[in-house]
Amino acid sequence: MEIKSNQIILLTGAGFTKNFGGFLGSEMWQKIFNNPSIQNQERIKRALLEREDLDFESVYSQVLNGKNFSDEEKNLLKHAVEESYETLDAATRGWVFNSDNPTALNIYGLGNLFNLFVGNSNEKGFIFTLNQDIFVERRWGHRTPGVKFSGNFYATDNRQPLKRESFAILPSDNEMSRAYSDIQSMGGLVYIKLHGSYGWLSASRESQMVIGTDKENDIQKEPLLRWFFELFRNVIKEGNRKLVVVGYGFRDKHINQILLDGVKNYGLKLYIISPSSPYEFKENLRNGHYYAMPLWESLGGYFSYTLREIFPPDQSRTSHVDEIFRTLRA
């Protein structure tokens, strides 16, 4: 199905939710390592400790796909990872924006930035995310097409844990028409979770978070995620898109391939919002996965600030805001 998008689109990673008390990858490693069930598993502990980059997703694939690990070890690691995402949800669902919160920021100012991505009657506005937390759903009530939850899942400032009986069941191949219908009826911003989510179950009732080193193949196994991935590719291929990136470390090869294709063939420009300096960012690309470093040449703008620095809790307007808006509107 053909869907026209707004020229300016957003892609977020774990660093986005970090602004609201979330965890980066190394912090997820810590949560998994500290899980009591993992502390009793010497082989899993050793696998975690041996990762110099503390990449828990590589360990996850190593254990679940490894013939030398038992079914019990595999199940224990899967459960520890799921509990870590429950902990992530607990850390973010009570977020408030008053000055007593060390992660407080001007949520209304951030909303003005989000307005840059909003579509109109002729086009869709898109937020693509690699995150599997549900902060955005809880905070702003953004729905994902094809995904149906109980009502309390979308309640703003809902501080109650999400019970398993409220988890969403994703559509099978035969049920994908509801996703197509959903996206056609959505105005404003469409929120697309490319790697699945905490709180999602596949049609076979398995947890549906794409974790590990074989994400592209895992995506292809799930009808909704397969469609999301093609939607992301097609939006980039519309041409001359401005992609604002917040919190993504450019470590996913399958994402980087789409971005590089967009840069080389479709006029894609990247605009990075990151607390890292441009030098640190460039070095991270150099040390990252294949396809990452060539993306440096596609930069249209770089803003080395946290969201709190851009949108301070006292609601003052910063020069950073003016810089971002001026660059994106050029």
C-alpha positions in Angstrom: 0.0 0.0 0.0 1.3 3.5 -0.9 1.7 5.9 2.0 3.1 9.4 1.6 5.1 10.8 4.5 6.1 14.2 5.9 9.6 15.3 4.8 11.0 15.4 8.3 10.8 12.1 10.2 12.1 10.9 13.6 14.0 7.8 14.6 14.7 7.0 18.2 16.8 4.5 20.1 17.4 3.7 23.8 19.1 7.1 24.3 15.8 8.8 23.8 14.2 7.1 26.8 17.4 7.6 28.8 16.3 11.3 29.0 13.3 10.1 31.1 15.1 7.6 33.4 15.4 4.7 30.9 18.4 2.4 30.4 21.1 2.2 27.8 22.4 -1.1 26.6 25.2 -1.3 29.2 22.6 -0.7 31.9 20.4 -3.4 30.6 23.5 -5.7 30.8 23.7 -4.7 34.4 20.1 -5.5 35.1 20.4 -8.9 33.5 23.7 -9.7 35.2 22.3 -8.8 38.6 19.2 -10.9 38.2 19.3 -13.6 41.0 18.5 -16.4 38.6 21.5 -15.4 36.4 23.8 -15.2 39.4 23.3 -18.9 39.9 24.2 -19.7 36.2 28.0 -19.6 35.9 28.1 -20.2 32.1 25.7 -17.3 31.4 27.6 -15.1 33.8 30.9 -15.9 32.1 29.4 -15.1 28.7 28.2 -11.7 30.0 31.5 -10.9 31.6 33.5 -11.8 28.5 31.8 -9.2 26.4 34.1 -6.3 26.3 31.4 -4.0 24.9 28.8 -5.2 27.4 26.4 -6.0 24.5 23.7 -8.1 26.2 22.1 -8.7 22.8 25.1 -10.6 21.5 25.1 -12.8 24.7 21.4 -13.3 24.2 22.0 -14.7 20.7 25.0 -16.7 21.9 23.0 -18.5 24.6 19.7 -19.0 22.8 21.3 -20.2 19.5 24.1 -22.1 21.2 24.0 -25.9 21.2 26.1 -25.9 24.4 23.5 -24.2 26.5 20.7 -26.1 28.0 17.0 -25.4 27.6 16.9 -24.4 31.3 19.7 -21.8 30.8 18.0 -20.4 27.7 14.7 -20.0 29.5 16.3 -18.4 32.5 18.1 -15.8 30.3 14.8 -15.1 28.4 13.0 -14.6 31.7 15.8 -12.3 33.0 15.6 -10.2 29.9 11.9 -9.9 30.2 12.2 -8.9 33.9 14.8 -6.2 32.9 12.2 -4.7 30.5 9.6 -4.8 33.4 12.2 -2.9 35.5 12.7 -0.4 32.6 8.9 0.2 32.5 8.9 0.7 36.3 11.7 3.2 36.0 9.9 5.4 33.4 6.2 5.0 34.0 6.2 7.4 37.0 8.2 10.1 35.2 7.1 13.6 36.1 8.4 16.9 34.7 8.5 19.0 37.9 11.8 20.5 39.1 12.3 17.9 41.8 13.0 15.2 39.2 16.7 15.1 38.1 15.5 14.1 34.6 12.9 16.8 34.4 12.6 18.7 31.1 10.1 21.0 29.4 7.7 18.5 27.9 5.8 21.2 26.2 8.9 22.4 24.4 9.6 18.9 23.3 6.1 18.8 22.0 7.0 21.7 19.7 9.8 19.7 18.3 7.5 16.8 17.7 5.2 19.1 15.7 7.9 19.2 13.0 7.1 15.6 12.3 3.3 15.9 12.2 1.7 15.1 8.9 -1.4 16.7 7.2 -4.4 15.5 5.2 -2.1 14.4 2.4 0.7 12.8 4.3 1.5 10.8 7.4 3.9 12.0 10.1 6.2 9.2 11.3 8.1 8.4 14.5 10.1 5.2 14.0 11.7 3.7 17.0 14.0 0.8 17.9 12.9 1.0 21.5 11.0 -1.7 23.2 9.9 0.3 26.2 6.4 1.7 26.4 7.2 5.2 27.7 5.8 7.0 24.7 2.5 5.0 24.8 2.1 5.8 28.5 3.2 9.4 28.2 1.5 10.6 25.0 -0.9 7.8 24.2 0.6 7.1 20.7 -0.9 4.0 19.2 0.9 1.7 16.8 -1.1 0.5 13.8 -2.2 -3.1 14.0 -1.6 -3.4 17.8 -4.5 -3.4 20.1 -4.2 -3.2 23.9 -6.6 -2.8 26.8 -7.5 0.8 27.5 -5.2 1.4 30.5 -2.1 0.8 28.4 -2.5 4.2 26.7 -3.5 6.1 29.8 -1.3 9.2 30.3 0.7 9.0 33.5 -0.5 5.5 34.2 1.7 4.2 37.0 0.3 0.7 37.2 2.4 -2.3 36.0 1.2 -3.8 32.8 -0.2 -7.2 33.6 0.4 -10.1 31.2 -3.3 -10.5 30.5 -3.3 -7.0 29.1 -0.5 -7.7 26.6 -1.3 -7.2 23.0 -1.6 -10.1 20.5 -0.1 -9.1 17.2 -2.0 -9.9 13.9 -1.4 -13.0 11.9 -0.9 -12.8 8.1 -4.7 -13.2 7.7 -5.3 -10.4 10.2 -3.0 -7.8 8.7 -5.9 -5.9 7.1 -6.5 -4.3 10.5 -3.0 -2.7 10.5 -3.6 -1.3 7.0 -6.9 0.1 8.1 -5.4 1.5 11.3 -2.7 3.5 9.6 -5.1 5.0 7.0 -7.3 6.3 9.8 -4.4 7.8 11.9 -3.7 11.5 11.7 -0.9 13.5 13.2 1.9 11.1 14.1 2.1 7.4 13.4 4.3 5.5 16.0 6.1 2.5 14.4 8.1 0.1 16.7 10.5 -1.6 14.3 11.8 -4.1 16.9 8.6 -5.0 18.6 7.9 -4.1 22.2 7.6 -5.1 25.8 3.9 -5.9 26.2 3.5 -7.5 22.8 2.9 -11.2 22.1 3.0 -12.9 18.7 0.0 -14.8 17.4 1.6 -17.9 19.0 1.6 -16.0 22.3 5.4 -15.7 22.5 7.1 -12.4 23.7 7.6 -10.3 20.7 10.8 -8.3 21.2 13.4 -8.4 18.5 16.6 -9.0 20.5 20.0 -10.4 19.4 22.3 -10.4 16.4 19.9 -11.8 13.8 17.2 -9.1 14.0 16.4 -8.9 10.3 15.5 -12.6 10.1 13.5 -12.3 13.3 11.6 -9.4 11.9 10.7 -11.4 8.8 9.0 -14.1 10.9 6.4 -11.6 12.3 3.9 -10.2 9.8 3.4 -6.8 11.5 7.1 -6.2 12.0 7.9 -7.3 8.4 5.4 -4.7 7.2 6.9 -2.0 9.5 10.4 -2.7 8.2 9.2 -2.3 4.6 7.3 0.9 5.6 10.5 2.4 7.0 12.3 1.5 3.8 9.6 3.0 1.6 9.5 6.2 3.6 13.3 6.6 3.1 12.9 5.9 -0.6 10.4 8.7 -1.0 13.4 10.9 -1.4 15.0 14.0 0.1 13.9 13.0 3.6 15.3 14.6 6.7 15.8 12.0 9.4 16.2 13.3 13.0 17.9 10.7 15.1 17.7 10.7 18.9 19.4 8.0 21.0 20.4 5.5 18.3 24.0 4.3 18.4 24.0 3.0 14.7 24.8 -0.6 15.8 22.1 -2.4 13.8 23.3 -3.4 10.4 19.9 -3.9 8.9 18.9 -0.3 9.9 22.2 1.1 8.7 21.8 -0.6 5.3 18.5 1.2 4.7 19.9 4.5 5.8 23.0 4.1 3.6 20.8 3.3 0.6 18.8 6.4 1.4 21.9 8.5 1.5 23.4 7.1 -1.7 20.3 6.9 -3.8 17.5 9.0 -2.3 18.9 12.2 -0.9 18.6 11.3 2.7 20.1 13.6 5.3 20.7 12.8 9.0 20.3 15.2 11.8 21.7 13.9 15.1 20.6 15.0 18.6 23.1 13.4 21.1 24.9 14.3 24.2 28.1 13.0 22.6 30.5 15.4 20.9 30.7 15.2 17.2 34.2 13.7 17.6 32.9 11.0 19.9 30.0 10.3 17.6 32.3 9.9 14.6 34.6 7.5 16.5 31.6 5.5 17.6 30.6 5.2 13.9 34.1 4.2 13.0 34.1 1.4 15.7 30.5 0.4 15.0 29.0 -2.1 12.6 29.4 -2.2 8.9 27.6 0.6 7.0 27.9 2.9 9.9 30.9 5.1 9.1 29.8 6.1 5.5 26.7 7.7 7.2 29.0 10.5 8.6 29.1 12.1 5.1 25.3 12.4 5.1 25.1 14.7 8.1 22.8 17.7 7.7 23.1 18.8 11.3 24.6 17.8 14.6 23.3 18.9 18.0 25.4 17.8 21.0 22.9 18.4 23.7 20.7 16.4 26.0 16.9 17.0 25.7 17.1 18.6 29.2 19.7 21.1 27.8 17.5 21.8 24.8 14.2 22.0 26.8 15.2 23.0 30.4 12.5 22.5 33.1 12.2 26.2 33.7 10.6 26.4 30.2 13.1 29.0 29.0 13.7 29.1 25.3 17.3 28.1 24.6 19.5 29.0 21.6 19.7 25.2 21.0 16.0 25.2 20.1 16.5 28.0 17.6 19.6 26.2 16.1 17.6 23.0 15.6 14.5 24.6 14.1 16.6 26.8 11.8 18.6 23.9 10.5 15.7 21.6 10.0 13.6 24.2 8.2 16.4 25.3 5.9 
